[in-house]
Amino acid sequence: MQNPAMPHEFTDSYLTDATNMFRHYKNLAERAMAQAPEDTLTATLDPESNSIAIIVKHMYGNMRSRWTDFLTSDGEKLDRDRDTEFESPATSRAQLIAQWEAGWKYVFDALTSLTDADLSRKVLIRSEPHSVTQAINRQLAHYSYHVGQIVLLSKHFASAHWTTLTVPRGKSTEATAKIRAAQELKRLPK
């Protein structure tokens, strides 16, 4: 049994691992948002908080800016108006999901075009130099931060109807034992 909570695949390829982690966080947010009632997608916890729809809009804006022409232009595009990403979000689940998918397409299209030789190349974000590896790590951290916010909001709004996304409370020992047993089976001669 593979740990369903994490996309573990042994690899010594940074690009494979980073891509798998992006896919993991995308999937985690999708499973969370699917549990949030539609009327809560634009709801906030207080006047200074962002809604799920606002977070998705911001992530889309960031993804479009950072990953378009990733190797050849500054990751903060001149046409990006970041402040508007926190206004007028999608008003339906369908619009939100379309924006979400479009944003992730930028990410995965850019990642699949990269090779290991690109990892030490220099890219700019707001005129600041980053290695490709640093830029990827920066975005992985940024997106996982916002996915955590989406999960928190989705869980809050789903309330008693929430289904856990990872190992359920009280099941850690059982889950670990299953993962270890599956690893032992892989080591047995065939």
N, C-alpha and C positions, 0 to 999 in steps of 0.2 A: 504494500500500500504506500503510495506517495502521499506526503503531507498535503491535504487539500487546501490548507491555509496559505501555503507558500509554493511558488513555482520552481521548486528545486530540481535542477537538472545539472549534474556535474559537468562543468565546462571550464576550460582555461581560456576561453574567448571572452574578453571584456564586452565586446559588442553583443554577443549572444546573451550574456548574463544581463546586461543593461536592458536589452530589448525585452527579455523575459520579465524583468522587474516592472518595466513600463506596462506591459500587458497585464501583469498581476494587479497593479494598482488601478488600471482601467476597469478590469473585471470586478474588482472589489467595489468600486464606486457604482458600477452598473447594478450589481446585486443589491446594494444598499438603496439606490434611487428607485429600484423596482418596488421596494417595500414602502416607500413614502407615498401617502395618498396624493393624488394630483393637485388637490387644492392647497397642499402644503409646500409645493415646489417653489412658490414665490413668497412664502411666509418667513418672517425673521423672528428671532427670539427676543430682540429688543431693537430700538431705533438705530443703534450703531452696528448691528450685526448684518451679515450678508445672508441672503437666502441661497438655497441650492441652485436656483436658476442664475443668480448673480455670480456665484462661484464658477459655474459652468461657462458663463459668458466671459468671465475674466480669463479662465483657463484657455478658452478658444482664442481669445485675443493674443495671449502670450504664446500659444503654440503656433499660430499663424506667423507672428512676428519672429520668434526664435528660429523656427525650422524652415521657413521659406528661404531658398538660396543660402542654406546653412553655412556652407564653406566659403561663400563668396561675397556676402554682404553682412553688415552689422545686424546682430540679432534684435536690436531695437529699431524697427523700421520707422522711417520718417512719417509714414501714413498711419502709424498706430496712435490712437488717442486713448491711452490707458484709462483716463478718468471716466470716459463714457462706458467702459466695461462694467461699471458699477451702477449703471442707470438702465432703465427700460429693458429688463430681461425677457426671455422667451415667456410666453403666457400659456403654453400648453406642453404637455409631456412630449408630443411629437416634435415640436419646434426645438425643445431642449435637447432631445436625443439627436436630432439632425445636426445641431451645432456641436454637440459633444463628438459625434462621429467625424465631422469635418475637421475638428481640431486634431483628433488623434491621427487622422490620415496624414496631416503634415508631419507629425512626429515619426510615424512608421515609414513613410516614404523617404524621409531624410536618413533615418537609421539604416534602412536596407541599402542605401546607396554608398554607405561608408565601408571602408576596409581597415584592417589593422594599421596599415601604413598611414591612414588619415589621423590616427589618434593623437599624434604629437603635433599636428598642424595647428596653426594659430587662427582663431576666430575672434571676432569682436562682439561684445555685448555692451551697449552704451559707450562705445569707444574703448572699453577696457579689454586688454588681451587675455584670452583664455586658451589653453590647449583644448582640442576637441574633447578629450577625456574630462577636463574640468567643466566644460560647457554642458556635457551630458549629465555629469554628476549634479551640477547646479539645477538642471531642469528636473531630474529625478527627485531631488529633495523638495523642490518647489511643488511638484505635482502630488507627491505623497502627502505633503502638508495639507493641501487642499482636499485631497481624497479623505483624509482624516476628518476634516470639517464636514464633508458631505455625509460620511458615515455617521458622525455624531448627530447631525440634523435629521437624517433619515431615521435613525434609531429613536430619537426623541419623538418625531411625529408619528412613527408607526406604533410606538408605545407597546401595549400588551400584544400586538400582532407581530412584533419583531421576531425574525428568525436569525439566529446568530450566523455570522459570516465565517467564523473561524472555529476553533475548538470550543465547544460549549463549556460553561462553568461546571466544575466538578468532573470533567471528563479528560483532564490533562494526562493523568497517568495512563488511562486506557488508550488514548490517542498515541502517546509516545510508545507504548508497548506494541501497538499495531505497526507503527512506522519501523521500529527496530526489527520486528519479526519479518517484515517485508524485505528489509535490507539483508537480513540473515539468509533468506531464501535466495536472494540474488547471488550470494557468495557460494552456494552449494554447487558442486559439479553437476553438469547436465548429462 
